[in-house]
């Protein structure tokens, strides 16, 4: 069996087991986390992210002497993504961002029917019973943020469908592929992104002399 077929059968067995495992087992496996609902963010939460991004570009252009760390909370990131960003190739959008002491978690709801269609195809999805196809599923992926050469990347470490942990390769297959949005442009002045409980701390390099830095 070649690698694509192995993945296809892995997806089939995972989703088939969830569908055929009975209503109670399905509900337990695909249950949403207790804290799935994001708290209401302040009206200006998204604007704080815009302000931080503007400051980064000022530093990149040598128009600011500042090099103090910039801090973004999880609620600010969530508000910015929900109100200012649209991603078309993601199985879930907007995602809910949680920031733990060592990792960032991206999560959100989809349906079992969408997962079957994205991973196996439209025809298998059409034969699912209506209630099963429309069953809401919470999917999550946890990882870190790596910065290098003017770009940032969300590096996934673990993933889960409902409460069922799954291998990363299988997870990306089930959700229809790894979204391109997990790699994005980052101003080269950014040195690293530190993960602290509930927030991201963006560290920048010292201004480079001769690039328009104000005296």
C-alpha positions, 0 to 999 in steps of 0.5 A: 500500500503506497503512502496516499492510500495509507492516509486515505484508509487512515482517514476512512477508519478514523471518521468511520469509527466516529460515525459508527461508534454510536450516538453516545460515543460520537458525542463524547469523541467530538464534544466541544471543549468547555471553554469553547466560547470566546469571551467578549473582547473590548471594542478596541481589541483589534485596533491594538493589534493594528497599532502593534503592526504599525509600530513593527513596520515603523521599526522595519523602516528605521522610523522608530527608535523603540525596541521594547517588546510588543505584547498582544493578548489572546483576546486582541488576536482573536478580535483582529482575526475575526474582524480584519482577516479572512482566510479561504483555505482554512477548514475553520474561520475565524479560529479561536486562539488560546495562548498557554504557557508554552504553546498556541492553540488554534481551534474552531468548529466545523461539521463531520460532513465537511471533514469527510468531504475535505478528506475523502471526497464529496461522494462519501460525504453525501452518503452520511446520514443527515444528523451525522453529517451536520454534527458539529466538530471542534478541531484543534491544533497546538504549536509554536511560532517560529520567525526567520528571514522575514517570515513567521510560521505556526509550527504545529506540534499536536492536533485533535478532532473533538477530544481524540488526539490524532497524528499531525499528518492524518489531521491535515489530511482530514481537514483538507490540507495545511492552510497557507495562512499558517506562514505569513510575512513578518517584518525582518526587524522581528527577532522572535515571538515569545509565548507567555500565558495568555499573550504573545511577546514580540521581540525586535532587534535594535534599529540599524544605523543608516536606515532613516532612524531618527536622531 
